[in-house]
Amino acid sequence: MGTWRSLHGLAAIFLLAVSSPVRTIAADLKPETIQAWNEYVGAAEERNLKHVSQGTPFLAIDTLPGEAAKLRQGDIIASPAAPNVPVKVPAGLIHDWTGAIFIPNAALRDVLQVVRDYGQYKTVYHPNVVSAEPLETAEWEDRFSMVVMNKSFFAKSALDSDYHSTFTRLDDQRWYSVSETTRVQEVAKYGGPSPQVLPQDHGTGIIWRLYSTARYQERDGGVYIELEAIALSRDIPGALRWLVEPIVRRVSRSSLVVSLQETADAVRPSANIISRSLENPRCSAANCAAEAMLNGTAVGLSSNQLTSAVAGQGIHP
């Protein structure tokens, strides 16, 4: 059993889409809302444990005929986890979305080189991620911070949050991870002359809490990624819900697809360089990286990723 670093920040990137123009009056997160959230997250944890148990399909796509084939053909799957999403809870809404993608010609080591580099999140997930940095990394867990900007609708705001992530290795081909926010603070008037950082659990309620699980499997000549991202937000007034909820669902799906695609795009350059060094024994990782830069095939590869390829770091899970 082992762990590695997280990519769960992308859950926040697309879930900012749940904001709406009706959420303009500040409010406080209520105890009954937190209780409902904790119960929902507990049920999600139980579902995830079933997937990582012996004798149960590790990937949810394997329970649906033809889903894996669609991913290998280039499709990206993104949908609400249940028909009634967002789920109404006391003074709040729970947004629960699942997504999956297949990255061909990649290995878990390729994914590792991208997802553990928090400092590059602002490049990979531009322009939503304004800044990100690791706070503490250890063998079994990571803590990092991220500022995500929201330009949806009429308000310009940001979320400044801390995350705690744990990753578990089942075997050489299968990993799963869990991430949740430990601090979420809204920044009002972000980018203006006088931005205001609001207290925790107080604000417009764009996002109160985030929780996500991810499963990774290397097979079929690539890596499958399955992500379930869950967010707690303030409720939408009943009189406007019929109008706002379809917008929230449409934008959430689109944003999740884009975030998964951006992750895959960031993985592919490093995967190509490593593959070339493995296929040509006369071409070391350092030489192939340099050759790729000269030939223009390393476009989009960060300096940190290039340094890792040259140094041979982060190659093996």
Secondary structure as UniProt FT lines:
FT   HELIX           9..15
FT   HELIX           16..18
FT   TURN            21..22
FT   STRAND          27..28
FT   HELIX           31..51
FT   TURN            54..55
FT   HELIX           60..63
FT   TURN            65..66
FT   HELIX           67..72
FT   TURN            73..74
FT   STRAND          77..80
FT   TURN            83..84
FT   STRAND          87..89
FT   TURN            90..91
FT   STRAND          92..104
FT   HELIX           108..115
FT   HELIX           118..120
FT   HELIX           121..124
FT   TURN            125..128
FT   STRAND          129..137
FT   STRAND          141..150
FT   TURN            153..154
FT   STRAND          157..169
FT   STRAND          174..188
FT   TURN            189..191
FT   STRAND          196..197
FT   TURN            200..201
FT   STRAND          202..203
FT   STRAND          209..219
FT   TURN            220..221
FT   STRAND          222..233
FT   HELIX           238..279
FT   TURN            281..282
FT   HELIX           285..295
FT   TURN            296..300
FT   HELIX           303..311
FT   TURN            312..314
//
